[in-house]
Amino acid sequence: MVDVHGTVADGFEPVREAFARGFTERGERGAAVAVHHEGRLVVDLWAGAADAAAPDGPPWTADTAQVVRSAGKGPAAACLLLLHQRGQLDLDAPVGAYWPEFKAAGKERVLVRHLLTHRAGLPALDTPLTVEEALDGGSGPRAIAAQRPQWEPGTDHGYHAQTFSWLLGELVRRATGRTLGRWFAQEVAGPLGLDLWCGLPADQAHRVGRIAEIPAPPRPAGAGLRARPKRAVADAYADPGSLTRRAFGAIRPPLDENAPDYLAAELPASNTVGTARSLSRFYAALIGAVDGHRPLFAPATLTAARSAESEGPDRVLVVNTRFGHGFMLHGPASPLLGPASFGHPGRGGSLGFADPDHGVGFGYVTNGMQPSVTADPRAAALLQALRRALPTP
């Protein structure tokens, strides 16, 4: 039996029970989950080992942080939406108005909102970047500026798994003179007291757990994505020439996600590091007051985040997906708390989201990377328990 540490408020005990079962029934190695309700931290739990490959090694503690893979896309998207809210970016402006080099290769009509809604047609690179190029801060934006779209921008959508880093990162730099990681640290994480970084500071590296790929336990019959035949999904991931493989393979060879130079770089699509507590607090702060801080999102910005802009068959993920401006929305491929939920999962497990109808901010981070892209069974069990614990809105 795993020792679960932390606290839950009265009524939220089902979340603790589901979290514990993640270790006994769902293969969990080391993880944390946090929930804010109406701005108050009501769930703050952690358990297991800090290194997924060393279950008898140092334990996960209250301060353990973890790389959250694509769950970092939510904080990255919030940067662009906040810049739009402040009048520094126009979602309907061409990207080339801020980034002139981007207009090459038929991209003159790509709009800022297309980057956020995965409609830019740029999920893959004709020539993948090397690891050194991916980390140098300049090669990625130059490659994406020269890349020809895979489809007519704005007409369809497909998940920009890795190129999202360079698209959003360079746009923030052009608009503000600061990198996305620095802007987020100064304008969002710092004021809110978040342990959430895109570009891990060296003095925080000792806190980061080590991830590892681990097998998933057998899933019940009928579980998982049913929006497309499983064979089609499997074939897309198996075919080296498919857009799916090329999108997830924009960097070759694959990065070592535990390497210090990777964690210190700024790749907001994949290498944000944080605690579950801070991921939950971030999402709570988007939709409501937290410890005297006014909500980050104005009503119009919240509407942009949670309104479906891309919906239906995804050219990359080969399932039906739903996106607002930068955030995945509740649906078959990304089941969240309810219809108002918006956030982002990380491939392999992690999840962060907000639900304004319930006043919820949620964060779950794990170091055991199971083979899931969106609907992870451990996170799904936590959400089921949370639904039972919440009062009816």
C-alpha positions in Angstrom: 0.0 0.0 0.0 1.4 3.4 -1.0 1.6 6.2 1.6 -0.4 9.2 0.3 0.7 12.5 1.8 -1.0 15.9 1.9 -4.4 17.1 2.7 -8.0 17.1 1.4 -10.9 19.3 2.5 -14.0 17.7 3.9 -16.1 16.2 1.1 -13.1 15.7 -1.3 -12.0 12.4 0.2 -13.0 10.5 -3.0 -10.2 12.2 -4.8 -7.7 10.9 -2.3 -9.1 7.4 -2.7 -8.8 7.5 -6.5 -5.3 8.9 -6.2 -4.2 6.0 -4.0 -5.8 3.5 -6.4 -3.7 4.9 -9.2 -0.7 3.3 -7.4 -2.3 0.0 -6.6 -4.4 -0.5 -9.7 -3.1 1.7 -12.5 0.7 1.5 -12.4 1.5 4.9 -10.9 5.1 5.4 -9.9 5.3 9.0 -8.5 2.6 11.7 -8.8 0.8 14.6 -7.3 -2.7 16.0 -7.7 -4.2 19.3 -6.6 -7.6 21.0 -6.9 -8.7 24.5 -6.2 -12.4 25.2 -5.6 -13.6 28.8 -5.7 -10.0 29.9 -5.2 -9.3 27.6 -2.2 -6.9 24.7 -2.3 -9.1 21.7 -1.4 -6.9 18.8 -2.6 -3.1 18.7 -2.3 -1.7 15.2 -2.5 1.5 13.4 -3.5 2.9 9.9 -3.2 5.5 7.5 -4.7 9.0 7.9 -5.8 10.6 10.9 -7.4 12.3 8.8 -10.1 9.9 6.6 -12.0 12.7 4.1 -12.8 13.8 3.8 -9.2 10.8 3.0 -7.0 13.0 2.4 -4.0 14.8 5.7 -4.5 14.1 9.1 -2.9 10.4 9.8 -2.3 8.2 12.3 -4.0 7.8 15.2 -1.6 5.6 18.3 -1.2 8.1 20.3 -3.3 8.7 17.8 -6.1 8.2 19.4 -9.5 7.8 17.5 -12.8 8.1 18.1 -16.5 4.5 18.0 -17.8 5.0 17.7 -21.5 2.1 19.1 -23.5 0.3 20.2 -20.4 2.6 23.2 -20.7 0.7 24.3 -23.8 -2.0 25.8 -21.6 0.3 28.3 -19.8 1.9 29.1 -23.2 -1.5 29.9 -24.7 -2.4 32.0 -21.8 0.6 34.3 -22.6 -0.8 35.1 -26.0 -4.3 35.6 -24.8 -3.1 37.9 -22.0 -1.1 39.9 -24.6 -4.2 40.1 -26.7 -6.2 41.2 -23.6 -3.6 44.0 -23.0 -3.7 45.2 -26.6 -0.2 44.0 -27.5 -1.3 41.2 -29.9 -4.3 41.1 -32.2 -5.7 37.6 -32.7 -7.0 38.6 -36.2 -3.7 40.1 -37.4 -1.4 38.2 -39.7 1.5 36.6 -37.9 3.8 38.3 -40.4 2.7 41.7 -39.0 4.8 40.9 -35.9 7.3 38.4 -37.5 8.1 39.5 -41.1 10.2 36.4 -41.9 7.2 34.2 -41.2 5.4 35.4 -44.4 7.6 33.1 -46.6 6.3 30.0 -48.4 2.7 30.9 -48.7 2.0 31.9 -45.0 1.1 35.5 -45.6 -2.5 34.9 -44.5 -1.8 32.9 -41.4 -3.4 34.7 -38.5 -2.4 34.8 -34.8 -5.5 32.9 -33.9 -4.5 30.1 -36.3 -1.4 29.4 -34.2 -3.5 28.9 -31.1 -6.2 26.8 -32.7 -3.9 24.4 -34.5 -5.1 25.7 -37.9 -1.8 27.1 -39.2 -0.9 24.0 -41.2 2.5 23.8 -39.7 2.5 20.7 -37.4 5.7 19.2 -39.0 9.0 20.3 -40.5 10.3 18.9 -43.9 13.7 18.6 -42.2 13.5 17.8 -38.5 15.8 19.7 -36.1 18.7 18.1 -34.3 18.7 18.2 -30.6 21.3 21.0 -30.6 19.1 23.0 -33.0 16.0 22.4 -30.9 17.6 23.8 -27.8 19.5 26.8 -29.2 16.5 29.1 -29.2 16.9 30.3 -32.9 16.9 27.3 -35.2 13.3 26.4 -34.5 11.8 29.8 -35.3 13.9 30.0 -38.5 12.8 26.6 -39.6 9.1 27.2 -39.0 9.4 30.6 -40.8 10.7 28.9 -43.9 8.3 25.9 -43.8 5.5 25.6 -46.3 2.1 24.7 -44.7 0.8 21.1 -45.0 -2.7 22.5 -45.8 -4.3 25.8 -46.6 -4.0 27.7 -43.3 -7.3 28.3 -41.5 -9.2 25.6 -43.4 -8.6 22.6 -41.2 -6.8 21.6 -37.9 -4.2 19.2 -36.8 -2.3 19.1 -33.5 1.0 21.1 -33.6 2.7 18.8 -31.1 6.2 20.3 -31.1 6.1 23.2 -33.6 3.7 25.0 -31.1 6.9 25.8 -29.1 8.5 27.9 -31.9 5.3 29.4 -33.2 4.1 30.8 -29.9 7.6 31.4 -28.4 8.8 33.5 -31.3 5.5 35.5 -31.5 5.8 36.4 -27.9 9.4 37.5 -28.4 8.5 39.7 -31.4 5.6 41.3 -29.5 7.3 41.9 -26.2 11.1 41.6 -26.6 11.1 38.9 -24.0 11.1 35.1 -24.4 7.8 33.4 -23.6 9.4 31.7 -20.5 10.6 35.0 -19.2 7.3 36.8 -19.9 5.4 34.1 -18.1 7.7 34.1 -15.1 7.5 37.9 -14.7 3.9 38.5 -15.6 2.1 35.4 -14.3 4.2 32.9 -12.2 6.0 35.5 -10.2 2.9 37.5 -9.1 1.0 34.4 -8.3 3.8 32.6 -6.6 3.8 29.6 -9.0 6.4 26.9 -9.1 5.8 26.6 -12.9 8.6 27.3 -15.3 9.2 27.2 -19.1 13.0 27.2 -18.9 13.9 25.7 -15.5 16.1 27.8 -13.4 19.3 26.1 -12.3 18.6 26.6 -8.7 15.4 24.6 -9.0 16.8 21.6 -10.9 17.2 19.5 -7.7 13.4 19.5 -7.2 12.6 17.8 -10.5 11.5 14.2 -10.6 12.8 11.9 -13.3 10.3 10.6 -15.9 10.4 7.1 -17.5 8.2 5.3 -19.9 6.2 2.6 -18.1 3.6 0.1 -19.3 -0.1 0.8 -18.7 -2.2 -1.9 -17.0 -4.9 -3.6 -19.1 -7.8 -1.2 -19.8 -11.4 -2.3 -19.5 -13.2 -3.4 -22.7 -14.5 -0.3 -24.5 -12.3 2.2 -22.7 -10.2 4.8 -24.5 -10.7 6.8 -27.7 -13.5 5.7 -29.9 -13.7 8.6 -32.3 -11.7 6.8 -34.9 -11.0 3.1 -35.4 -8.1 2.0 -33.2 -6.4 0.5 -36.3 -6.3 3.9 -38.0 -4.7 5.5 -35.0 -2.1 2.7 -34.7 -1.3 2.8 -38.4 -0.7 6.6 -38.2 1.8 6.2 -35.3 3.5 3.3 -37.0 4.0 4.9 -40.4 7.2 7.0 -40.5 5.9 9.1 -43.3 2.5 9.9 -41.7 1.8 13.4 -40.6 1.3 12.0 -37.1 4.8 10.6 -36.9 6.3 13.7 -38.6 4.5 16.1 -36.1 5.8 14.2 -33.1 9.2 13.8 -34.8 10.0 17.4 -35.5 13.2 16.9 -33.4 15.4 13.9 -34.2 16.7 12.0 -32.5 14.2 12.3 -29.6 15.2 14.5 -26.8 16.4 13.2 -23.4 13.6 14.7 -21.3 15.6 14.3 -18.0 18.6 16.2 -19.4 19.4 19.4 -17.6 20.0 21.3 -20.9 16.6 20.2 -22.1 14.8 21.3 -18.9 16.7 24.7 -19.0 15.6 25.4 -22.6 12.3 27.0 -23.5 10.1 24.6 -25.4 6.6 25.5 -24.1 5.0 22.7 -26.2 6.8 20.0 -24.2 9.2 21.0 -21.4 7.3 23.1 -18.9 8.1 22.0 -15.3 5.9 22.5 -12.3 4.1 21.1 -9.3 0.5 19.9 -9.4 -0.3 22.6 -6.8 0.9 25.4 -9.1 -0.7 24.0 -12.2 -4.0 23.9 -10.3 -3.5 27.4 -8.9 -2.6 28.8 -12.4 -5.9 27.5 -13.8 -7.9 28.7 -10.8 -6.4 32.2 -11.3 -7.5 32.3 -14.9 -11.2 32.1 -13.9 -11.4 33.6 -10.4 -9.8 35.3 -7.5 -7.0 33.5 -5.7 -5.6 34.9 -2.5 -6.7 38.5 -3.4 -5.4 38.3 -7.0 -8.0 39.3 -9.6 -8.9 36.8 -12.3 -6.3 36.8 -15.0 -8.8 36.4 -17.8 -11.4 39.1 -18.6 -14.8 37.7 -19.6 -14.0 38.1 -23.4 -10.7 36.3 -22.9 -12.3 33.5 -21.0 -14.8 33.1 -23.9 -12.0 32.9 -26.4 -10.2 30.2 -24.3 -13.3 28.0 -23.9 -15.1 28.5 -27.2 -14.6 25.8 -29.9 -12.6 27.1 -32.8 -11.4 23.7 -34.1 -13.6 20.7 -33.9 -13.8 17.3 -35.6 -11.2 15.0 -37.3 -7.7 16.0 -36.4 -5.1 15.6 -39.2 -2.4 14.7 -36.7 -4.0 12.8 -33.8 -6.4 10.9 -36.1 -9.3 11.3 -33.7 -11.9 14.0 -33.2 -10.4 16.9 -31.2 -11.8 20.2 -29.9 -9.7 23.3 -29.3 -10.4 26.8 -28.1 -7.6 29.4 -28.4 -4.7 27.3 -27.3 -6.7 25.0 -24.9 -8.2 21.6 -25.5 -11.9 21.5 -24.6 -14.0 18.8 -23.1 -14.8 16.0 -25.6 -14.2 12.4 -26.4 -10.4 12.8 -27.0 -10.0 15.0 -23.9 -12.6 14.3 -21.3 -12.4 16.9 -18.6 -14.8 17.9 -15.9 -17.7 19.1 -18.0 -18.7 21.2 -21.1 -17.2 24.4 -19.7 -13.8 22.9 -19.0 -10.6 24.0 -20.9 -7.0 23.0 -20.3 -4.4 20.7 -21.7 -3.2 17.1 -21.2 0.4 16.1 -21.5 1.3 13.0 -23.4 1.9 10.2 -21.0 -0.4 11.4 -18.2 -0.2 15.0 -16.8 -3.3 17.3 -17.0 -4.2 20.8 -16.1 -7.6 22.5 -16.6 -10.1 25.0 -15.4 -13.9 24.7 -15.1 -15.6 28.0 -14.6 -19.0 26.4 -14.1 -17.7 24.5 -11.0 -15.1 27.1 -10.0 -12.4 24.5 -10.3 -8.7 24.6 -11.1 -7.0 21.2 -11.5 -3.5 19.9 -11.7 -2.1 16.4 -12.0 1.5 15.5 -12.7 3.2 12.2 -12.9 6.6 10.8 -13.7 5.3 7.4 -15.1 4.7 8.1 -18.7 2.1 5.6 -19.9 1.3 5.3 -23.6 -1.6 7.8 -23.7 -1.8 11.0 -25.7 -5.0 12.5 -24.3 -7.3 10.4 -22.2 -5.1 8.9 -19.5 -6.9 6.4 -17.2 -5.2 7.7 -14.0 -6.4 11.3 -14.7 -9.8 10.0 -15.8 -10.3 8.2 -12.4 -9.4 11.4 -10.5 -11.9 13.4 -12.6 -14.6 10.9 -11.9 -13.9 11.2 -8.2 -13.9 15.0 -8.3 -17.3 15.0 -10.0 -18.7 13.0 -7.1 -17.1 15.4 -4.6 -18.3 18.7 -6.1 -21.6 20.3 -5.3 -24.0 20.6 -8.3 -23.3 24.1 -9.9 
